Amino acid sequence: MNYFDITCPVVEKRWLGFHGMTSYAPSPVLVTHQSPAPLRRRVEVLARYFRREFRYDFVNYSASDGPDCEAWLWTSCAEGRLYATGHAVFWRLHYIDRPGPEWELGSVWHTRSSADVGGSLTCGFAGRLGTHRFGSQRRGVSPCASS
């Protein structure tokens, strides 16, 4: 294992509020300051990978961030488990010369993933988009076999 190896964290379906759902899990999932703490910590883990890979001075997301920060968490399935494989962080910014706050994209990071021999999901590749306006919120559904 080298410095840039990444192990995607496991996401429990119960954190997503889909207790009875066994074959599908939503992706991406909106993560707010009111989301379960373990889910917010998964986003923070991915934000730390982003910071390390791009050599930023700070982590762009913290599990303790308040209502002015939201994230979308992408998930993928392997071997019947759900893994966090990417995130997008949005900040509500207040400008002096504009009426009301605006949501802006802080960063996006997603992996190309594959299951390794040990059973954990390993990831490599990340991307950054910079700051863009956030438009409509769309939710998809991705298959995930139950164990």
LINFENUR-V607708 format. One line per field, one symbol per residue. ss: DSSP state (2 for helix, 1 for strand, 0 for the rest). phi: phi as a letter, one per 20 degrees, with the letter a starting at -180 (. if undefined). A space follows every 50 residues. Layout:
BEGIN
ss = ???
phi = ???
END
This chain:
BEGIN
ss = 00000110010022220000000111101110000022222222222222 22220000000000000011111111110011111111111110000000 01111111110111100000111100000000100000011110000
phi = .dgefcdfffdefffendfeeddccfbedfddfefggfffffffgffffg fffelfebefbcfefefecccddeccdblmddcecabcdcdedddfecfm fcecfeacbbdecbfeffneedcbnbbcdndbfdefecddcdfbfee
END
